[in-house]
Amino acid sequence: MAKRIMVVEDEPTIRETLRYNLVKEGYLVTEASTGTEALAEARRVRPDLILLDLMLPELSGLEVCRILRQEMTTPILMLTAKGTEVDKVVGLQIGADDYVTKPFSLTELLARITALLRRAEMTGQKSERGVAEVEAIGDFRLDRAARTVTVEGEEVRLAPKEFDLLSYLLAHPGRVQSRESLIQRVWGSNFFGDRKTVDVHVRWLREKFERFDRLPFRITTVFGVGYRLDVLEERAAT
């Protein structure tokens, strides 16, 4: 079944260009030109992905993103103006999945759309069956029931919160996780320590895995936001 993409853009020329190219790629396309219209349309059609411009009339793209993220898990790809680094960071913090900067390459945009849709489909399949008891990627294996981690057959001993943090990141590959979100999900709502504890635990994880040359994932720092676990497909397949 063709995926439905909602294009939220107040500039008619850009909106029409996006529609034309997305339809050519086989997507179904719905449109909105204001923030208010975007909310109504997203709730009506429940798109598979939203292309969201940040500079919109009535409601800003950031506000639209914040509201929609509370209601649905649909991937949101932000379209930002050049030089709006603060908006990018804030957008990722409130739930956007990725961004491209105007003027953007259609080839890059389509590639990012494909990646986000594939990631959403994989996450949805995992959600339907629950979090897997075992994560096996290439020579890496994490067993949630036994609370063990091995790489190339060698056990890597992790402290309890190191294990919990890695387990959570592995369950949500490719998604940016803010420090606040990780505190809530891994340490719990009763934790009142410094959020820098996330940075410390990520550093410890990196140190414990750095001796393995072909680790099939990396924990990427997203400046000003938090962390993202990226699966390295070329290593995962070997």
N, C-alpha and C positions, 0 to 999 in steps of 0.2 A: 504494500500500500504506500502511495506517495506521502511523503512527510509534508506537513503544513508549516510554513514559516510566516510569522507576522513581521512586517516591516513598519517600524515606527519612525517616521522622518517627515519633518514639516516642509522640506524643500522639494517641490514637485519633480524637478529634473532628476535629482538623486533617487527619489522614491521610484520613479518610473524606470530608471536605469537598473535599479536593483530588482524590481519586479520582472523586467524583461529577461535578465540573465538568470534569475532563479527559476523562472518558468521554463527557460531553455534547458536547464539542468534537470528538469523533471519534478520540481517542487510545486506544491500548491501554495499560493501566496494570498495573504490578506493584508490590508493596509490600515494605518492610522496616522493622522497628521498632528494630533495634539495629545498631551498627556492624559487628559480626561477620556478621550476617545480610545486611547491605547488600553486603559484599564477595562473599559466596557467590552472592547473587542476581544481582549485576552480571556476575559471571563466567559464570553459567549462561545468562542471557537476552541479554546484550550489548545493553542498551537503547540507544535513539537519543538519550536525554537523561536526566540524573539530577537530581532535585530533592533536595537534601541538607541536612537540618537539622544544625546544628553541635553541638547539645547532645544527645548520644546515649548510651545505656548501652553498656557493654563497650568500645567504641572510639569516640573522639570523631569528629565529622564532619571535622575537620581531618586526622586520621590516615587516615580512610577516603579522603579526597580525595587525600592524598599517595600512598597505595598504588595507588589506581586510576589516577592520572595516569601512573604508571610502566608500567602495563599496557595502557592504552587511551586513545584520543583523544576519547571520548564527552564532549559538552558537559556541564559540571557547573554547576548554578545553586544557589548556597547560600541557605539560609533562616537568617537571623541574628536574634538578639534586638536590640532597640533599644539603642543605646549601646555595642555591642561593636566599636568601630572597629578595635581591634587584631586581632581575629579576622578581620574583613573583609580587612584588608591581608595578613595571613598567608595566608589562603585564596587570595587572588589570586596571591600569590607562589608558592604550591606547585601552582598549576595550575587553580584554579576559573575559570570563564569570566565569571561575573556573580554578583550577589547581590541579594536583596530583603530588606527589614527588616520583621520582624513588629511590629505587625499590618500585613499588606500588602493591597493592592487586588487582587482576582482579575483585574480588567481589565488592570492593569499586569503581573501575573504571566504571564497568557496572552500578552500582547504580547511580553514578554521571551522566553518559550518559543518563540514563532513566529520571532522574530529569530535566536535561537541555532540553531534547526533549519535555517533558511534559510542561515545563515552556514556551518554544518557541511556542508550539501549542496554549496554552492559550493566550499568548500575541498576536499571530497572529489573533486569533478569536476576541480579543478585538479591534485590529487595524482595522479589517474589518468593525466593527460596530461603530467605534469611541470610545472615552472614555465614559464610562457609566456615566449617570447623577447621579446615586446613587451607592455607594459602601456599600454593606451590608454583614458583616462577623460576624456570630454569633449574639451577642447582640450589636455589633458595627454598626453604620450607619453614613455615610458621604454623605450629599446631596450637590452636586456641584452647583445646580441651586439656592437653598435657602442659601447656604454657612453656613450650620449648621452641627454640629457633636453631636451625642448622643451615650452614652454607658449605657446599661441596662436601657434605657428610660430616663436617666439623660443627660441634655444638657451640653456639655463641651465648654466653650467659648474660642475661639482662636483668636489671633490677625490676621490681614489679611495675613501676610507672613507666619505665622505658619500654617494657613489653606492651603495656596498655596503649601507649602513644603510637608505637609502631603498628600495632594491630589495628588501631582506628584509621591511621593514614592508609594502610594497605586496603582497608575496606572501602575507601573513597579515593581511588587513584585519579590523578589528574585534576582534582578539585582543590582550589585554594582554600585553606583553613586559616581563619584568623586566630590570633593568640587567645582572644576571648572565647571563641568557639571551642578551641582545644581545651582550655581550662574547664569549661562547662562539661564537655563530653568525656574528658579523661580524668580530671581531678574532682569534678562534681561541684554542684552549686554551693556546697558548704565550705569550699576552699577559699580562704581569705588572704593567701600569700601574694607575692609579687608575680605578675604575669611573665616576668623574665625567667621564671622557672621553666617555661616552655623552651626558651632559647637554650638554657643549660642542658635540658634533657635531649634536645636535638643534637647539641654538640657532643654529648656523651654517646648517642647512637652513632653519629658519624665516626667518632674515634674507634668504636668497637668494630665497625665494619670496614674501616679504611684499608685493612690489610688484604682484603679480597679484591683481586684485580678485575674480576668479571661479575661483580654484584649486579643483578638484573634490575635494579631500581636506584633512584637517587632522591634524596630529600632536598628540594629546591627552596631557597629563600626567596620569597616575594616581598621586595623592599617595601617597608611601611605597612605591611598587612600581616603576613604570617608565613606559612609553609605549604608546599604542595609536593606530594609524592608522585614522581614520574616513573612509569615502567619503561625500561629501555628494551624495546621490542626485539632489537637485533641480538641482545644477550638473553632475553627470555626464551627465544626460540631455540637456543643451542643447548 
